[in-house]
Amino acid sequence: MIDKDEILNTYKWIKVPKYVDDVTLSWEERYSRLNEHHIKETTFLIDKIREIVAESTNHQ
């Protein structure tokens, strides 16, 4: 489990690389890549919340 202070005070625990925009692409391609990034990030965060909740219920 990740340290509680790390979760509350930093973003280091988020294991999805920061999005980097590529201005050489068309706006459609840029939007598509940004959307894919948001899906990965959201999925990671939802999974992490489920993991934390499961761990907390196991400790009760």
Backbone hydrogen bonds, N-H to C=O, Kabsch-Sander energy under -0.5 kcal/mol:
donor,donor_aa,acceptor,acceptor_aa,energy
7,I,3,D,-1.8
8,L,4,K,-2.5
9,N,5,D,-2.3
10,T,6,E,-1.6
14,I,11,Y,-1.8
15,K,13,W,-0.7
23,V,21,D,-0.7
25,L,22,D,-1.8
30,R,26,S,-2.6
31,Y,27,W,-2.5
32,S,28,E,-2.3
33,R,29,E,-2.5
34,L,30,R,-2.5
35,N,31,Y,-2.8
36,E,32,S,-2.4
37,H,33,R,-2.2
38,H,34,L,-2.4
39,I,35,N,-2.2
40,K,36,E,-2.3
41,E,37,H,-2.7
42,T,38,H,-2.8
43,T,39,I,-2.6
44,F,40,K,-2.4
45,L,41,E,-2.5
46,I,42,T,-2.6
47,D,43,T,-2.5
48,K,44,F,-2.4
49,I,45,L,-2.3
50,R,46,I,-2.4
51,E,47,D,-2.2
52,I,48,K,-2.5
53,V,49,I,-2.7
54,A,50,R,-2.5
55,E,51,E,-2.4
56,S,52,I,-2.4
57,T,53,V,-2.2
58,N,54,A,-1.6
59,H,55,E,-1.0
60,Q,57,T,-0.7
